[in-house]
């Protein structure tokens, strides 16, 4: 693995499945997903293509606003759009299902009269519902907690919580001071069991509360920048690029009418890519300035570096052509590959510019020097470029790095060819070299 596991937990795991080919993955991923969902209904299983950039869902549409009910309505509208789009599947939201919440209207005067506090009520309810942790035992490398729970006479959980017995954390002396208990104490007939029973008096919960209700509420309300938010999440269908799948639903989701005070934004891999691009281009101007400075020091002239840098945009022609032919998405890794081509094109430009300078220095006519230099450097420059292009072929079918390979292959091939033709033309323009009709090529 090239990244750590996403959510380390005893109840979470990741299985990496290697397929023999991309076609096999597309043909089997839906079948595996359906099998796991059918045979393991209590587990949440999601099949997705392995990615360096972990996001729980690659496509996330986020709605922000103050009212959870309105957020649910907006999310439902987006989910209906996603369900009707074949390019995406595994449609869900980041809100967990509602859970039952016990609400008690505490009768403080009645509780005080019986010597009971809010803490006593809380502890008694905890024993009747989830249980109180009182210890732990070890099972291998795992530690398990021991809980104390209060059950009814049949050994089952208490159904009517109003009958839950509430004990005081402090012993009650009201029963001890009664006339009957004092008489037994005087006669010496008071047993130990009677004394404990008189001290540990319990009271039904309904006697110290006005109402006991169970309501359904959201366990967690996600927030983003201090605002309530809800994310509609989905994954691209097998064989569909993430960005292509997002664009299939983007226009319809973005056209959902938002009430005043509500906003929408894309999260998932789209947000991660945008954030990565921001950091990627933060130092880009400095890199360009340093490259220009190095070239000026190398050639001791400002025109030759300008000629080389004018040829860099030619890379885009090749990148666009190959992206259209292969159907790849111009994503983050493709941009990284395109930026990496700048150094390769500058290297080719330096080789050609050095040859032109060398031939002119030998006394060859400038026009002939331009043509001869382009011809003589064509083979070594193309051979060097072809070795890189051929090395990228195995990555072309890769789900993560296919766009990177396509951008480098197309940009380097077309960029090199155009550069070898474009630089001599620019050199002639910058240095005012005229090619006479009678000029012959040697």
C-alpha positions as CSV (number, residue, x, y, z in Angstrom):
1,X,0.0,0.0,0.0
2,X,1.2,3.5,-0.8
3,X,-1.0,5.1,1.9
4,X,-1.9,4.1,5.5
5,X,-5.3,2.5,6.2
6,X,-8.0,5.2,6.2
7,X,-9.9,4.6,9.6
8,X,-7.9,2.3,12.0
9,X,-10.5,0.5,14.0
10,X,-11.5,-3.0,15.1
11,X,-14.7,-2.7,13.1
12,X,-13.0,-1.4,9.9
13,X,-10.8,-3.0,7.3
14,X,-9.7,-2.7,3.7
15,X,-9.2,-5.5,1.2
16,X,-7.1,-4.9,-1.9
17,X,-8.2,-7.0,-4.9
18,X,-5.8,-7.3,-7.9
19,X,-7.6,-7.9,-11.2
20,X,-5.9,-9.3,-14.3
21,X,-7.0,-6.4,-16.5
22,X,-9.1,-3.2,-16.3
23,X,-11.8,-4.9,-18.3
24,X,-12.0,-7.7,-15.6
25,X,-12.4,-5.0,-12.9
26,X,-15.3,-3.3,-14.8
27,X,-17.0,-6.7,-15.4
28,X,-16.8,-7.9,-11.8
29,X,-17.0,-5.0,-9.5
30,X,-20.8,-4.7,-9.6
31,X,-21.1,-8.5,-9.1
32,X,-18.8,-8.5,-6.1
33,X,-20.6,-5.5,-4.6
34,X,-24.0,-7.2,-4.9
35,X,-22.7,-10.4,-3.4
36,X,-21.2,-8.7,-0.4
37,X,-24.3,-6.6,0.2
38,X,-26.5,-9.7,0.0
39,X,-24.5,-12.1,2.2
40,X,-23.3,-9.5,4.8
41,X,-26.3,-7.3,5.4
42,X,-25.1,-6.2,8.8
43,X,-21.8,-4.8,7.4
44,X,-21.3,-1.7,5.3
45,X,-19.3,-2.8,2.3
46,X,-18.3,-0.4,-0.5
47,X,-16.2,-1.3,-3.6
48,X,-14.0,1.4,-5.0
49,X,-11.0,1.8,-7.1
50,X,-7.8,2.1,-5.2
51,X,-6.6,5.7,-5.1
52,X,-3.6,7.6,-3.6
53,X,-6.0,10.3,-2.4
54,X,-8.3,8.8,0.1
55,X,-11.8,10.1,0.2
56,X,-14.7,8.1,1.6
57,X,-16.6,9.0,-1.5
58,X,-15.0,10.5,-4.6
59,X,-18.0,12.7,-5.4
60,X,-19.6,14.8,-2.7
61,X,-22.2,17.6,-3.1
62,X,-22.4,19.6,0.1
63,X,-25.3,21.8,1.2
64,X,-24.9,24.3,4.0
65,X,-27.6,26.1,6.0
66,X,-29.2,26.6,9.4
67,X,-32.2,24.2,9.3
68,X,-31.6,20.5,9.2
69,X,-35.1,19.9,7.7
70,X,-34.3,22.1,4.7
71,X,-30.9,20.4,4.3
72,X,-32.7,17.1,4.2
73,X,-35.0,18.4,1.4
74,X,-32.0,19.7,-0.6
75,X,-30.1,16.4,-0.2
76,X,-33.2,14.4,-1.2
77,X,-33.4,16.5,-4.4
78,X,-29.7,15.8,-5.2
79,X,-30.1,12.1,-4.4
80,X,-33.0,11.8,-6.9
81,X,-30.8,13.3,-9.6
82,X,-28.0,10.9,-8.8
83,X,-30.3,7.8,-8.7
84,X,-31.4,8.7,-12.3
85,X,-27.8,9.0,-13.6
86,X,-26.2,5.7,-14.7
87,X,-22.6,7.1,-14.4
88,X,-22.8,7.1,-10.6
89,X,-23.8,4.6,-7.9
90,X,-23.7,4.0,-4.1
91,X,-25.8,7.0,-3.3
92,X,-25.9,8.1,0.3
93,X,-25.4,11.0,2.7
94,X,-23.0,11.7,5.6
95,X,-25.8,12.0,8.2
96,X,-26.2,8.9,10.3
97,X,-29.7,7.4,10.9
98,X,-31.7,8.9,13.8
99,X,-31.4,7.3,17.2
100,X,-33.8,7.1,20.2
101,X,-33.0,9.7,22.8
102,X,-34.5,9.4,26.4
103,X,-35.9,12.7,27.7
104,X,-37.0,13.0,31.3
105,X,-38.7,16.0,32.8
106,X,-37.1,16.0,36.3
107,X,-39.3,16.9,39.3
108,X,-36.7,18.5,41.5
109,X,-38.9,19.2,44.6
110,X,-40.1,15.6,44.7
111,X,-36.6,14.2,44.3
112,X,-35.2,16.4,47.0
113,X,-37.9,15.3,49.5
114,X,-36.7,11.7,48.9
115,X,-33.0,12.6,49.1
116,X,-32.4,11.9,45.4
117,X,-30.2,14.0,43.0
118,X,-29.9,14.3,39.2
119,X,-26.8,12.2,39.4
120,X,-28.7,9.4,41.1
121,X,-31.3,9.4,38.3
122,X,-28.6,9.4,35.6
123,X,-26.8,6.4,37.2
124,X,-30.0,4.4,37.6
125,X,-31.0,5.1,34.0
126,X,-27.6,4.1,32.8
127,X,-27.8,0.7,34.6
128,X,-31.3,0.2,33.1
129,X,-30.2,1.0,29.5
130,X,-26.6,0.7,28.4
131,X,-25.0,-0.4,31.7
132,X,-22.3,1.1,33.9
133,X,-18.7,0.0,33.2
134,X,-17.3,-1.5,36.4
135,X,-14.2,-3.3,35.1
136,X,-12.5,-5.0,32.2
137,X,-11.0,-8.4,31.2
138,X,-8.4,-9.2,28.6
139,X,-9.0,-11.6,25.7
140,X,-5.7,-12.0,23.9
141,X,-4.6,-8.5,22.8
142,X,-8.1,-7.1,23.1
143,X,-9.5,-5.5,26.3
144,X,-13.3,-6.0,26.9
145,X,-15.3,-3.9,29.3
146,X,-17.6,-5.4,32.0
147,X,-20.9,-3.6,32.5
148,X,-23.4,-3.6,35.4
149,X,-27.0,-3.7,34.1
150,X,-30.3,-3.7,35.8
151,X,-32.8,-6.3,34.5
152,X,-36.4,-7.1,35.4
153,X,-37.6,-10.2,37.3
154,X,-37.4,-12.2,34.0
155,X,-33.8,-11.3,33.4
156,X,-34.7,-9.1,30.4
157,X,-34.2,-5.3,29.9
158,X,-36.7,-3.0,31.6
159,X,-39.3,-2.0,29.0
160,X,-41.2,0.6,31.1
161,X,-38.4,3.0,32.2
162,X,-40.8,4.8,34.5
163,X,-40.6,1.8,36.8
164,X,-36.8,2.0,36.9
165,X,-35.7,2.0,40.6
166,X,-33.6,5.0,41.6
167,X,-31.1,4.6,44.4
168,X,-29.5,7.4,46.3
169,X,-25.7,7.5,46.3
170,X,-25.9,8.3,50.1
171,X,-27.6,5.9,52.5
172,X,-31.1,6.9,53.6
173,X,-31.6,7.2,57.4
174,X,-35.4,7.9,57.2
175,X,-36.1,4.2,57.4
176,X,-33.7,3.6,60.3
177,X,-35.3,6.4,62.4
178,X,-38.8,4.9,62.1
179,X,-40.5,3.7,65.3
180,X,-40.6,0.1,64.2
181,X,-36.8,0.1,63.4
182,X,-35.9,1.8,66.7
183,X,-38.0,-0.8,68.6
184,X,-36.1,-3.6,66.9
185,X,-32.8,-1.9,67.5
186,X,-33.7,-1.6,71.3
187,X,-34.8,-5.2,71.6
188,X,-31.7,-6.5,69.7
189,X,-33.9,-8.1,67.0
190,X,-32.7,-6.0,64.1
191,X,-30.8,-8.2,61.6
192,X,-28.0,-7.1,59.3
193,X,-30.3,-7.7,56.2
194,X,-33.0,-5.5,57.7
195,X,-30.5,-2.7,58.4
196,X,-29.2,-2.8,54.8
197,X,-32.7,-2.9,53.3
198,X,-33.7,0.2,55.4
199,X,-30.6,2.1,54.3
200,X,-30.8,1.3,50.6
201,X,-34.2,2.5,49.7
202,X,-35.2,2.9,46.0
203,X,-37.8,5.0,44.4
204,X,-39.5,4.4,41.0
205,X,-38.5,7.0,38.4
206,X,-42.0,8.0,37.7
207,X,-42.4,9.4,41.2
208,X,-39.6,11.9,40.8
209,X,-40.3,12.9,37.2
210,X,-43.2,14.5,35.4
211,X,-42.7,12.6,32.1
212,X,-40.4,10.0,30.6
213,X,-40.3,10.2,26.7
214,X,-38.2,8.7,23.9
215,X,-37.7,10.9,20.9
216,X,-35.8,10.2,17.6
217,X,-33.0,12.7,17.0
218,X,-29.9,13.0,14.8
219,X,-26.9,11.6,16.7
220,X,-24.4,14.1,15.1
221,X,-25.1,17.2,13.0
222,X,-22.0,17.7,10.7
223,X,-20.8,21.3,10.4
224,X,-18.5,23.0,8.0
225,X,-17.0,26.4,8.9
226,X,-19.5,26.7,11.7
227,X,-22.5,26.0,9.5
228,X,-24.7,22.9,9.5
229,X,-24.0,20.9,6.4
230,X,-25.1,17.7,4.6
231,X,-23.1,15.9,2.0
232,X,-24.7,13.8,-0.8
233,X,-22.1,11.2,-1.6
234,X,-21.7,8.7,-4.5
235,X,-19.0,6.9,-6.4
236,X,-18.4,6.7,-10.2
237,X,-19.8,3.6,-11.9
238,X,-17.2,1.0,-13.0
239,X,-15.2,2.2,-16.0
240,X,-16.2,5.9,-15.5
241,X,-13.6,8.5,-14.5
242,X,-14.4,10.4,-11.3
243,X,-14.5,13.8,-13.0
244,X,-16.6,12.5,-15.9
245,X,-19.1,11.0,-13.4
246,X,-19.2,14.2,-11.4
247,X,-19.8,16.3,-14.6
248,X,-22.7,14.0,-15.5
249,X,-24.7,15.2,-12.4
250,X,-23.0,18.6,-11.8
251,X,-25.2,20.8,-13.9
252,X,-28.5,19.4,-12.5
253,X,-27.4,19.5,-8.9
254,X,-26.0,23.0,-9.2
255,X,-29.4,24.2,-10.7
256,X,-31.2,23.1,-7.5
257,X,-32.9,26.2,-6.1
258,X,-31.4,27.2,-2.8
259,X,-33.4,29.2,-0.2
260,X,-31.9,32.4,1.3
261,X,-29.1,31.6,3.7
262,X,-28.2,28.3,2.1
263,X,-25.2,27.5,-0.1
264,X,-23.7,24.7,-2.1
265,X,-20.1,23.5,-2.9
266,X,-18.3,20.4,-4.2
267,X,-16.3,18.3,-1.8
268,X,-14.6,14.9,-2.3
269,X,-11.9,14.6,-4.9
270,X,-12.9,17.8,-6.6
271,X,-12.2,19.8,-3.5
272,X,-9.0,17.8,-2.8
273,X,-7.7,18.4,-6.4
274,X,-8.5,22.2,-6.1
275,X,-6.6,22.3,-2.8
276,X,-3.6,20.4,-4.3
277,X,-3.6,22.7,-7.3
278,X,-3.4,25.7,-5.1
279,X,-0.3,24.4,-3.3
280,X,1.2,23.1,-6.6
281,X,1.1,26.5,-8.3
282,X,2.1,28.5,-5.2
283,X,5.8,28.1,-6.1
284,X,5.4,28.0,-9.9
285,X,6.2,31.7,-10.5
286,X,9.5,31.3,-8.5
287,X,10.4,28.2,-10.5
288,X,9.9,30.1,-13.8
289,X,12.0,33.0,-12.6
290,X,14.8,30.7,-11.6
291,X,14.7,28.9,-15.0
292,X,14.9,32.2,-16.9
293,X,17.8,33.3,-14.7
294,X,19.7,30.1,-15.4
295,X,19.1,30.3,-19.1
296,X,20.2,33.9,-19.2
297,X,23.4,33.0,-17.4
298,X,23.9,30.0,-19.7
299,X,23.5,31.9,-23.0
300,X,24.6,35.4,-21.7
301,X,21.7,36.7,-23.8
302,X,18.0,37.4,-23.2
303,X,16.7,36.6,-26.7
304,X,17.7,32.9,-26.7
305,X,15.9,32.2,-23.4
306,X,12.8,34.0,-24.7
307,X,12.9,31.8,-27.8
308,X,13.0,28.6,-25.7
309,X,10.2,29.8,-23.4
310,X,8.0,30.7,-26.4
311,X,8.1,27.1,-27.5
312,X,6.8,25.7,-24.2
313,X,3.1,26.4,-25.0
314,X,3.5,24.0,-28.0
315,X,3.3,21.2,-25.4
316,X,-0.4,21.9,-24.9
317,X,-1.2,20.9,-28.5
318,X,0.1,17.4,-28.0
319,X,-1.5,17.0,-24.5
320,X,-5.0,18.0,-25.8
321,X,-4.8,15.7,-28.8
322,X,-3.8,12.6,-26.8
323,X,-6.3,13.4,-24.1
324,X,-9.1,13.5,-26.7
325,X,-7.8,10.3,-28.4
326,X,-7.5,8.3,-25.2
327,X,-10.6,9.7,-23.4
328,X,-8.5,10.5,-20.3
329,X,-9.5,13.3,-17.9
330,X,-7.1,16.2,-17.4
331,X,-6.9,15.7,-13.7
332,X,-4.3,16.6,-11.0
333,X,-1.8,13.9,-12.1
334,X,-2.1,15.0,-15.7
335,X,-1.3,18.6,-14.7
336,X,1.7,17.3,-12.8
337,X,2.9,15.5,-15.9
338,X,2.3,18.5,-18.1
339,X,4.4,20.7,-15.8
340,X,7.1,18.1,-15.8
341,X,7.3,18.4,-19.6
342,X,8.5,22.0,-19.3
343,X,11.9,20.8,-18.2
344,X,12.1,18.3,-21.0
345,X,11.1,20.9,-23.7
346,X,13.6,23.4,-22.2
347,X,16.3,20.7,-22.4
348,X,15.5,20.0,-26.1
349,X,15.5,23.8,-26.8
350,X,19.0,24.2,-25.1
351,X,20.4,21.3,-27.3
352,X,19.1,22.9,-30.5
353,X,20.1,26.4,-29.5
354,X,23.6,25.2,-28.7
355,X,23.9,23.5,-32.1
356,X,22.7,26.7,-33.9
357,X,25.3,28.8,-32.0
358,X,28.0,26.3,-32.7
359,X,27.4,26.2,-36.4
360,X,27.1,30.0,-36.7
361,X,30.4,30.2,-34.8
362,X,32.0,28.0,-37.4
363,X,31.2,30.6,-40.1
364,X,28.2,28.8,-41.7
365,X,25.5,31.1,-43.2
366,X,22.9,31.8,-40.4
367,X,20.0,30.5,-42.6
368,X,21.9,27.3,-43.4
369,X,22.9,27.0,-39.7
370,X,19.2,27.0,-38.7
371,X,18.2,24.4,-41.2
372,X,21.2,22.1,-40.6
373,X,20.9,22.3,-36.8
374,X,17.2,21.3,-36.9
375,X,18.1,18.4,-39.2
376,X,21.1,17.2,-37.2
377,X,19.4,17.4,-33.8
378,X,16.2,15.7,-35.0
379,X,17.4,12.1,-34.5
380,X,19.1,12.4,-31.1
381,X,16.3,14.5,-29.6
382,X,13.5,12.3,-31.0
383,X,15.3,9.1,-29.8
384,X,15.6,10.5,-26.3
385,X,12.0,11.6,-26.3
386,X,10.8,8.2,-27.7
387,X,12.5,6.3,-24.9
388,X,10.5,8.3,-22.4
389,X,7.3,7.9,-24.4
390,X,7.7,4.1,-24.7
391,X,8.4,3.9,-21.0
392,X,5.0,5.4,-20.3
393,X,3.0,2.9,-22.3
394,X,2.5,0.4,-19.3
395,X,1.0,3.2,-17.2
396,X,-1.5,4.3,-19.9
397,X,-4.1,1.7,-18.8
398,X,-3.6,2.4,-15.1
399,X,-6.6,3.8,-13.2
400,X,-4.5,6.3,-11.2
401,X,-1.6,7.2,-13.5
402,X,-3.2,6.8,-16.9
403,X,-3.7,10.5,-17.3
404,X,-0.1,11.2,-16.2
405,X,1.2,8.9,-18.9
406,X,-1.1,10.3,-21.6
407,X,-0.1,13.9,-20.9
408,X,3.7,13.1,-21.0
409,X,3.4,10.9,-24.1
410,X,1.4,13.4,-26.1
411,X,3.1,16.5,-24.9
412,X,6.6,15.2,-25.4
413,X,6.0,13.7,-28.9
414,X,4.2,16.7,-30.4
415,X,6.0,19.3,-28.3
416,X,9.4,17.9,-29.5
417,X,8.5,17.9,-33.2
418,X,7.0,21.3,-33.1
419,X,9.9,22.7,-31.1
420,X,12.4,21.5,-33.6
421,X,10.5,23.5,-36.3
422,X,9.4,26.4,-34.2
423,X,12.7,27.4,-32.5
424,X,14.6,28.0,-35.9
425,X,11.7,30.2,-37.1
426,X,11.7,32.2,-33.9
427,X,15.5,32.4,-34.0
428,X,15.3,33.9,-37.5
429,X,12.7,36.4,-36.4
430,X,14.6,37.5,-33.2
431,X,17.9,37.8,-34.9
432,X,16.6,39.2,-38.2
433,X,17.9,36.3,-40.4
434,X,16.5,36.3,-43.9
435,X,16.5,33.2,-46.1
436,X,17.3,34.0,-49.7
437,X,15.8,31.9,-52.5
438,X,19.3,31.0,-53.6
439,X,20.3,29.7,-50.2
440,X,21.2,26.0,-50.3
441,X,21.3,23.5,-47.5
442,X,24.6,21.7,-46.8
